[in-house]
Amino acid sequence: MDDWNPYLVRRLPATFGVLAGVLTGAAAFVAAGSAVESGRADTTAVVVEATHVPALLTQAGERVELRYDAYCIELENEDAESSCDLSGTVYIRAGAAGRFRELPLRGDGGASQLVARVPDDIASSPRGFTYYAEIAASSGQAATTLPSGGAAAPHQSLPLGSPVTIDLGRHEFGTTVHADERVAEVAWGEGAEQAGLEHGRNLTPTGASAFDVDPSGSVVLLDQANRRIFRWRSGTRAPTRIPLSIAGQLADVSLAPDGSMHVLESVSEPGRTPLVRRFDPYGRTLQKIETAERTSSQIRQGPTGPVVLQQPSGQWMPVMSAGTPIAAEIQRRRGRAGRPIRGGGEIVVLRVDNEIRVAVVGSSGARRTWRIVSKTMLAEVQLADVLGDQVVLVARVYDDAADEFVALVLGDDGLVSRVALDAADWAETAPLGRFKLVGGSLYQLGSTPAGAFVDRFDLGVG
């Protein structure tokens, strides 16, 4: 990537892509550019892996190519690539129903590069298009389907139509705003009132990896190193400590409307997939749910239960519905590019080069769309959520010397408001877990060498 900034190597996600298919990265989480695995150690000695950033949102007249980085991996040595000839096919159709057309994937730019150009009649369809890929070793030893739901849950691409274009210009660093309130704060350390901090050789310290806020304003902070949650009731300064039976590694957390807590772990036992652990408000274990795919990066609450952004498919998949766990195969078949939002529909975000595309999607397609461009480099989208008839988006901006976040409120007529926020990311967290939107307030999880904190910013809208 020619715009990569070495100053930010330790901070920025390893791959930039989609949120709702949004990019992830950092620590044990894998980027949502869709890493794919096929087969297990007990069935074959080789697996096929691929990465792909789905063409989720397209503009009229643009050339659409589907690119896959694909290679073989020996299960005995997953760090080494095997010599393996690969071939593949993309199955594609206009809209979301009907027969798929076959497009051969052809080599481009090296043995690991496979590409197919979307035919103009499909790329220009007002209904968008859906597709999935099958990639296999020519020896027949291994194969993979991306996304894993195949024809039942293909990638979906929608036309932006006539988006509202917002030009951020050149970002002025050092103009960050102060929080309206610091709602939670804890120092690093080994004490009962402190959060654990994990240090790795030549790695960013990791601690207080995730947080969430309920509608009343109560805050929970995951102290994964000490296997517990800190909870600050709205208006209180001292937290309650709640022990949790978790793995103690980097994890994400989400509060359910009934007060239960869902913790998405980033590690799993050999041959298994990550767990979502559900706890009651007192920390008692209620359920353990295995995710469908080998890695996961975010957990959020959907209309009927928690949804998880899973890899290899890079799709949001429900793991529970009305309190009932969903089996792995059903999770795959219900995978969606967009994150389901309250009131119905989905929100889809795609970062393309130095542009962010956003769409609020309903049953008939994209209802409202935006293009955000900038003269300053844009990195990951940390948050995109609906607030009434507006959308709140938080993205990182950076140059050779600094990085900050910009929080944007998007309306039908353009940019409603914009503020710059200190990155405040001394310690590593869940990669896309630094911001939450609750009511008209934006909450940020931050850290310094002294400790971790959660700040609240009043957006003045909604």
C-alpha positions in Angstrom: 0.0 0.0 0.0 1.7 3.1 -1.2 0.0 5.4 1.3 1.1 3.4 4.3 2.5 5.5 7.2 5.3 3.8 9.2 4.6 6.1 12.1 1.2 4.5 12.5 2.1 0.9 11.9 1.4 -0.1 15.5 -2.0 1.6 15.5 -3.7 1.2 12.1 -5.5 -1.9 11.2 -3.6 -4.2 8.9 -6.2 -4.0 6.1 -8.6 -1.1 5.3 -12.0 -2.1 4.1 -15.6 -2.3 5.1 -17.5 -1.8 8.3 -20.6 -3.9 7.9 -18.1 -5.7 6.1 -16.0 -3.0 7.7 -12.2 -3.5 8.0 -10.7 -4.7 11.2 -7.3 -5.6 12.2 -5.0 -5.5 15.3 -3.9 -8.2 17.6 -5.7 -11.5 17.2 -8.6 -10.1 15.2 -8.4 -10.5 11.4 -9.3 -7.8 8.8 -12.7 -7.9 7.3 -11.3 -8.1 3.8 -12.4 -11.7 4.1 -9.7 -14.2 4.8 -10.9 -17.7 3.9 -10.0 -21.1 5.1 -11.1 -24.5 3.8 -10.7 -27.9 5.4 -9.3 -28.9 8.8 -6.2 -30.6 10.0 -7.8 -34.0 10.2 -9.0 -34.1 6.6 -6.2 -32.6 4.5 -2.6 -31.5 4.7 -3.2 -28.3 2.8 -5.8 -25.5 2.9 -6.6 -22.8 0.4 -6.8 -19.3 1.8 -8.0 -16.1 0.0 -8.6 -12.4 0.8 -11.1 -10.2 -0.9 -12.6 -6.8 -0.3 -16.2 -7.0 -1.5 -17.5 -4.4 -4.0 -20.3 -3.5 -1.6 -21.1 0.0 -3.0 -20.5 1.0 -6.7 -20.8 4.2 -8.6 -22.3 4.5 -12.1 -19.8 4.1 -14.9 -16.9 2.7 -12.8 -15.0 -0.4 -13.8 -15.8 -3.1 -11.3 -13.2 -5.8 -10.7 -13.3 -8.6 -8.2 -9.8 -9.3 -6.9 -8.7 -12.2 -4.7 -5.4 -12.9 -3.2 -5.3 -16.7 -2.9 -2.7 -19.1 -1.8 -2.1 -22.5 -0.3 -1.0 -23.1 3.3 0.5 -26.3 4.8 -1.3 -27.1 8.0 1.9 -28.3 9.5 3.4 -24.8 8.9 0.8 -22.1 8.6 3.4 -19.4 8.2 4.8 -20.8 5.0 3.1 -20.8 1.6 3.0 -24.0 -0.3 3.6 -24.4 -4.0 0.1 -24.7 -5.4 -1.6 -23.8 -8.7 -5.0 -22.2 -8.1 -8.0 -21.6 -10.2 -11.4 -20.2 -9.5 -14.8 -19.1 -10.6 -17.0 -16.2 -9.6 -20.8 -16.9 -9.7 -22.6 -13.6 -10.2 -26.0 -12.3 -11.1 -27.8 -9.0 -11.4 -30.0 -8.4 -8.3 -30.5 -10.9 -5.5 -32.5 -13.6 -7.3 -32.2 -15.8 -10.4 -29.5 -17.9 -11.9 -25.8 -17.1 -11.4 -23.5 -16.6 -14.4 -20.0 -18.1 -14.2 -17.0 -15.8 -14.6 -13.5 -17.4 -14.6 -10.9 -16.0 -12.3 -7.7 -15.3 -14.1 -4.2 -14.7 -12.8 -3.1 -11.1 -12.6 0.1 -9.7 -11.1 1.5 -13.0 -9.7 0.5 -16.5 -8.8 -1.6 -15.4 -5.9 -3.6 -12.8 -7.7 -6.9 -13.8 -9.2 -9.3 -11.3 -10.8 -12.6 -11.2 -12.7 -14.1 -8.1 -14.3 -17.8 -7.7 -13.7 -19.6 -7.5 -17.1 -21.0 -4.0 -17.7 -24.6 -5.2 -17.9 -24.4 -6.6 -14.4 -22.2 -3.8 -12.9 -24.8 -1.2 -14.2 -27.9 -3.1 -12.9 -30.1 -0.7 -10.9 -30.7 -3.6 -8.5 -27.0 -4.2 -7.9 -25.5 -7.6 -8.0 -24.7 -10.6 -5.8 -21.8 -13.0 -6.1 -19.6 -15.6 -4.5 -16.4 -17.3 -5.5 -15.1 -20.9 -5.5 -11.3 -21.2 -5.5 -9.5 -24.5 -5.6 -6.0 -26.1 -5.9 -5.6 -27.6 -9.3 -4.5 -30.8 -7.6 -8.0 -31.1 -6.1 -6.4 -31.3 -2.6 -8.3 -28.3 -1.2 -10.9 -25.7 -2.1 -12.7 -22.8 -0.5 -15.9 -20.8 -1.0 -16.1 -17.1 -0.3 -18.3 -16.2 1.4 -18.8 -19.5 3.1 -22.6 -19.3 2.8 -22.1 -19.5 -1.0 -25.3 -19.1 -3.0 -27.4 -18.9 0.2 -25.5 -15.8 1.5 -23.5 -14.2 -1.3 -21.8 -10.9 -1.2 -24.2 -8.1 -2.2 -23.2 -5.0 -4.2 -25.5 -2.0 -4.4 -25.4 1.1 -6.6 -24.8 4.4 -4.8 -27.2 6.1 -7.1 -26.9 9.9 -6.5 -24.9 10.1 -3.3 -24.4 13.2 -1.2 -20.7 14.1 -1.7 -18.9 15.5 1.3 -15.4 16.9 0.8 -13.5 17.1 4.1 -10.6 19.0 2.5 -7.3 18.9 4.4 -7.6 18.0 8.1 -6.2 20.5 10.6 -4.5 18.5 13.3 -4.5 19.9 16.8 -8.0 21.2 16.8 -9.6 18.4 18.8 -12.5 19.2 21.1 -12.8 18.4 24.8 -15.3 15.9 26.1 -18.5 17.0 27.7 -18.0 14.5 30.5 -15.6 11.8 31.6 -18.0 9.0 32.6 -15.5 6.3 33.5 -11.8 6.2 34.5 -9.5 3.5 35.8 -5.7 3.4 36.3 -3.4 0.6 35.1 -2.1 -1.7 37.8 -2.6 -4.9 39.8 -5.0 -3.5 42.4 -8.7 -4.2 42.8 -9.6 -0.8 41.4 -7.1 -1.0 38.5 -7.2 -2.5 35.0 -4.6 -5.0 34.0 -2.2 -4.2 31.2 -0.5 -6.8 29.1 2.9 -6.1 27.5 4.4 -8.0 24.7 8.0 -7.8 23.3 8.0 -4.9 20.7 4.2 -4.8 20.8 1.7 -2.1 21.9 0.4 -2.7 25.4 -3.1 -4.2 25.5 -5.7 -3.4 28.2 -9.3 -2.5 28.8 -10.1 -3.9 25.4 -13.8 -3.0 25.0 -16.7 -1.1 26.5 -20.4 -0.4 26.0 -23.0 2.0 27.3 -26.7 1.2 28.0 -29.6 3.7 27.3 -29.5 4.9 30.9 -25.8 6.0 30.5 -24.3 3.2 32.6 -20.9 2.1 31.3 -19.2 -1.3 31.3 -15.5 -1.6 30.6 -14.0 -5.0 29.9 -10.8 -5.6 32.0 -9.9 -8.8 30.1 -6.5 -9.2 31.7 -8.2 -9.6 35.1 -11.2 -11.5 33.7 -13.8 -9.0 34.9 -16.1 -6.1 34.0 -16.1 -2.7 35.6 -19.5 -1.1 35.7 -20.2 2.6 36.4 -23.9 3.3 37.0 -25.0 6.6 35.5 -23.9 9.5 37.7 -21.5 7.5 39.9 -17.7 7.8 40.1 -16.8 4.4 41.7 -17.3 1.2 39.6 -18.6 -2.1 40.6 -16.3 -5.1 39.8 -18.0 -8.2 38.2 -15.8 -11.3 37.7 -16.4 -13.1 34.4 -15.4 -16.6 33.2 -13.5 -15.5 30.0 -10.3 -16.5 28.4 -8.4 -13.3 29.5 -7.4 -12.3 25.9 -8.4 -9.4 23.7 -12.2 -9.4 23.4 -15.2 -7.3 22.4 -18.3 -6.7 24.6 -21.9 -5.7 23.9 -24.8 -5.0 26.3 -28.2 -6.6 25.4 -31.5 -4.7 26.1 -32.3 -7.2 28.9 -29.1 -6.3 30.8 -27.1 -9.4 29.8 -23.6 -9.0 28.5 -22.1 -10.7 25.4 -18.3 -11.1 25.3 -16.8 -12.1 21.9 -13.4 -13.7 22.4 -10.6 -13.4 19.9 -8.9 -16.8 20.7 -10.2 -20.3 20.4 -9.1 -23.8 21.1 -7.3 -25.7 18.3 -9.8 -26.8 15.7 -12.6 -24.7 17.1 -14.0 -21.2 16.5 -14.2 -18.2 18.9 -17.0 -18.2 21.5 -19.6 -15.6 22.4 -20.1 -15.9 26.1 -23.4 -14.5 27.5 -23.5 -13.4 31.2 -26.3 -12.0 33.4 -25.8 -8.6 35.0 -24.1 -10.3 38.0 -21.5 -12.1 35.9 -23.1 -15.6 35.9 -22.6 -17.5 32.8 -25.9 -18.1 30.8 -24.7 -19.4 27.5 -21.7 -20.2 25.3 -22.2 -19.9 21.6 -19.6 -21.0 19.0 -19.3 -18.7 16.0 -19.4 -20.1 12.5 -16.0 -19.0 11.3 -12.4 -19.1 12.5 -12.1 -15.4 13.6 -14.4 -12.6 14.5 -13.9 -8.9 15.1 -17.0 -7.2 16.4 -20.2 -8.0 18.3 -23.2 -5.6 18.2 -26.9 -5.9 19.1 -29.2 -6.5 16.2 -33.0 -6.3 16.2 -33.4 -9.8 17.5 -30.1 -10.5 19.2 -26.4 -10.2 18.9 -24.7 -10.2 15.5 -21.0 -10.9 14.9 -18.7 -9.7 12.1 -17.1 -13.0 11.2 -14.1 -14.1 9.0 -13.5 -15.6 6.6 -16.6 -14.3 5.0 -16.4 -10.7 6.3 -20.1 -10.7 6.9 -22.4 -9.9 9.9 -24.0 -13.1 11.2 -26.6 -13.5 13.9 -25.5 -15.8 16.7 -28.7 -15.7 18.8 -32.3 -14.9 18.0 -34.8 -14.1 20.8 -32.5 -15.7 23.3 -31.9 -18.9 21.3 -28.4 -19.8 20.0 -28.1 -20.2 16.2 -26.2 -23.1 14.8 -23.0 -22.4 12.8 -24.5 -23.5 9.5 -27.5 -21.3 9.9 -25.1 -18.4 10.9 -23.4 -18.8 7.5 -26.6 -18.9 5.6 -27.8 -15.7 7.2 -24.6 -13.7 6.6 -25.1 -10.2 5.4 -22.8 -7.4 4.2 -24.6 -4.8 6.2 -25.0 -4.5 9.9 -28.7 -4.6 10.9 -29.9 -1.5 12.6 -32.8 -0.6 14.9 -36.1 0.0 13.1 -35.1 -2.3 10.2 -32.7 -2.2 7.4 -28.9 -2.2 7.4 -26.0 0.2 7.2 -23.2 -0.5 4.8 -19.8 1.2 4.6 -16.9 0.8 2.2 -13.5 2.4 2.1 -12.1 2.7 -1.4 -8.7 4.2 -1.7 -9.1 7.6 0.1 -12.9 7.6 -0.1 -15.6 6.3 2.3 -19.0 5.3 0.9 -22.0 4.9 3.2 -25.5 3.6 2.5 -28.6 3.1 4.6 -30.2 0.1 3.0 -33.8 -1.1 3.1 -35.7 -4.0 1.4 -35.7 -2.1 -1.9 -32.0 -1.2 -1.9 -30.0 1.8 -0.8 -32.3 4.5 0.6 -29.7 7.2 1.3 -26.1 7.3 0.3 -23.0 9.5 0.9 -19.5 9.8 -0.5 -16.8 11.2 1.8 -13.5 12.4 0.3 -10.5 14.0 1.9 -7.2 15.5 1.1 -5.8 14.0 4.3 -5.4 10.2 4.4 -8.4 8.3 5.7 -7.9 5.1 7.6 -10.4 2.8 9.4 -14.0 3.6 9.9 -14.5 3.1 13.7 -18.2 3.6 13.8 -21.2 4.1 11.4 -24.6 4.2 13.0 -28.0 5.8 12.4 -29.2 8.6 14.7 -32.8 9.5 13.7 -32.7 10.6 10.1 -29.0 11.2 10.2 -25.9 9.0 10.2 -22.9 9.4 12.6 -19.6 8.2 11.3 -16.2 8.2 13.0 -13.0 7.6 10.9 -9.3 8.0 11.6 -7.3 10.6 9.6 -3.5 10.6 9.6 -0.4 12.1 8.0 3.3 11.4 8.5 3.3 13.0 12.0 0.0 12.5 13.7 -3.4 10.8 13.7 -6.8 11.8 15.0 -10.4 10.8 14.6 -13.1 12.9 12.9 -16.7 12.5 14.0 -19.2 13.4 11.2 -22.9 13.8 11.3 -24.3 13.2 7.8 -27.7 14.5 6.7 -29.7 14.4 3.5 -28.3 17.7 2.5 -24.7 17.1 3.4 -22.5 17.5 6.5 -24.5 18.5 9.5 -21.5 18.8 11.9 -17.9 17.7 12.2 -15.5 17.6 15.2 -12.0 16.3 15.6 -11.2 13.9 18.5 -7.8 13.0 20.1 -6.9 9.4 19.1 -6.2 8.6 22.7 -5.1 5.1 21.8 -2.0 4.4 23.8 -3.2 0.9 24.7 -4.5 -1.6 22.1 -8.2 -2.5 22.2 -10.6 -4.5 20.2 -9.9 -3.0 16.7 -13.2 -1.3 16.1 -14.4 -1.0 19.6 -13.3 2.6 20.5 -16.6 4.4 19.9 -20.3 3.8 20.7 -23.3 5.9 19.9 -26.1 6.0 22.5 -28.9 8.5 22.1 -27.4 11.8 21.0 -24.1 11.1 22.7 -20.9 9.7 21.3 -18.7 7.7 23.7 -15.0 7.1 23.2 -12.8 4.5 24.9 -9.4 6.1 25.3 -6.1 5.4 27.1 -2.8 7.0 28.2 0.2 5.6 30.0 -1.7 6.4 33.3 -4.9 4.4 32.6 -8.1 3.9 30.5 -11.2 6.1 30.4 -14.5 6.6 28.6 -15.4 10.1 27.5 -18.9 11.4 26.4 -19.4 14.0 23.6 -22.7 15.7 23.1 -23.3 15.8 19.3 -26.1 18.3 19.7 -28.3 16.5 17.1 -30.8 13.7 17.0 
